[in-house]
């Protein structure tokens, strides 16, 4: 008798996610990019070995997190960004980006990416246009020291 295959699981939708940063309120965003990491490859051509070059892992790097949201009354991210312009320093903070989905009838995190020592590298206000009736969108880029996918309790 052949084993029965498990029913296929549906992939998660990307429509709802939340940014949580230590010391700041959780904020919902409309778009998030930069959940990635890369390890540079160092090549070494060994003398007398012409069939291949040795390849070794080198330095890891992570792009900035880029988050967009509708501009609203909250100014915590602007205040965090402004710390640098007032004091010349900005306090790095740890945080998470949580992908949310309905699980057993409740909205719950299904994937959580944790970043360390993040700080606002760029903050962009909305483009204003008197001839348009579009939503005012602002963007923040967070530079950080690393990104890990957290294990969630099942």
C-alpha positions in Angstrom: 0.0 0.0 0.0 1.3 3.4 -0.9 1.7 6.0 1.8 -0.9 8.8 1.6 0.5 12.2 0.7 -0.1 15.1 3.1 -2.5 17.6 1.8 -0.7 20.5 0.1 -0.2 23.5 2.4 -1.1 26.9 1.0 1.7 29.4 0.9 1.3 32.5 3.2 -0.1 35.7 1.8 2.0 38.8 2.1 -0.8 41.2 2.8 -0.4 41.8 6.5 2.8 42.3 8.4 3.9 44.3 11.4 7.2 46.0 12.3 8.1 46.0 16.0 11.2 47.9 17.2 12.4 47.9 20.8 11.1 51.0 22.6 8.7 52.0 19.8 5.1 51.2 19.1 4.4 48.4 16.7 3.6 49.8 13.2 1.8 48.3 10.2 3.2 48.9 6.8 1.9 48.5 3.3 5.2 47.2 1.8 8.4 45.6 3.0 11.6 44.8 1.1 15.1 43.7 2.1 14.3 40.4 4.0 17.5 38.9 2.5 21.1 38.0 3.3 24.1 37.1 1.2 27.5 35.6 1.8 30.3 36.8 -0.5 32.3 34.1 -2.2 36.1 34.3 -2.2 37.8 32.4 -5.0 41.3 31.0 -4.8 43.1 29.7 -8.0 45.5 27.1 -6.7 48.7 26.8 -8.8 48.8 23.6 -10.8 45.0 23.0 -10.4 43.4 24.1 -13.7 40.1 22.2 -13.4 38.5 24.6 -10.9 39.0 27.4 -8.5 38.5 26.8 -4.8 35.5 28.8 -3.5 35.2 29.8 0.2 32.5 31.8 2.1 33.7 35.2 3.0 31.7 38.1 4.5 28.0 38.1 5.1 25.9 41.2 4.3 22.3 42.3 4.6 20.5 44.9 2.6 18.6 47.7 4.3 15.0 46.9 5.3 12.8 49.2 3.2 9.3 49.8 4.6 6.4 51.9 3.2 3.3 53.1 5.1 0.5 55.5 4.7 1.6 58.8 6.4 -0.4 59.2 9.6 -0.3 61.0 12.9 2.4 58.8 14.4 5.9 60.4 14.5 7.9 57.9 16.4 10.0 56.8 13.4 10.7 60.5 12.5 11.8 61.1 16.1 14.1 58.1 16.0 15.6 59.3 12.7 15.9 62.8 14.1 18.1 61.7 17.0 21.1 61.7 14.7 20.5 65.3 13.6 20.1 66.6 17.1 22.9 64.6 18.9 25.0 63.2 16.1 24.2 59.7 17.4 21.3 57.3 16.9 20.5 54.5 19.3 20.5 51.2 17.5 17.5 49.0 18.3 16.6 45.4 17.7 13.3 44.6 16.1 11.2 42.1 14.1 9.1 42.0 11.0 6.2 39.6 11.5 4.2 38.2 8.6 0.7 37.7 10.0 -2.0 35.2 8.8 -5.2 33.8 10.1 -4.5 30.6 12.0 -7.4 28.8 13.7 -9.5 31.9 13.4 -7.0 34.3 15.0 -4.5 36.7 13.3 -1.1 35.3 14.3 2.5 35.6 13.3 3.5 32.8 10.8 7.0 34.1 10.0 9.1 36.4 12.1 12.4 37.9 10.9 14.5 39.4 13.7 17.1 42.1 13.0 19.8 43.4 15.3 21.3 46.8 16.0 19.0 48.5 13.4 19.0 52.3 12.9 17.1 54.5 10.4 19.4 55.1 7.5 16.9 57.0 5.4 13.4 58.4 5.9 11.4 59.7 3.0 8.2 61.7 3.3 5.2 61.5 0.9 5.3 63.0 -2.5 2.7 65.8 -2.5 0.7 66.6 -5.6 -2.2 69.0 -5.6 -3.6 67.3 -8.8 -3.8 63.8 -7.3 -5.9 62.2 -4.7 -3.5 59.4 -3.8 -2.6 58.1 -0.3 0.4 59.9 1.2 3.1 57.2 1.5 6.3 57.6 3.5 9.2 55.2 3.5 11.9 54.2 6.1 15.1 52.3 5.4 16.6 50.5 8.4 20.3 49.5 8.3 21.1 46.6 10.6 23.8 44.1 11.5 21.9 40.9 10.7 18.6 39.1 10.0 17.5 35.8 11.3 14.3 33.8 10.7 13.0 33.0 14.2 11.5 29.6 15.1 7.9 29.8 16.2 6.1 27.6 18.7 3.7 25.3 16.9 
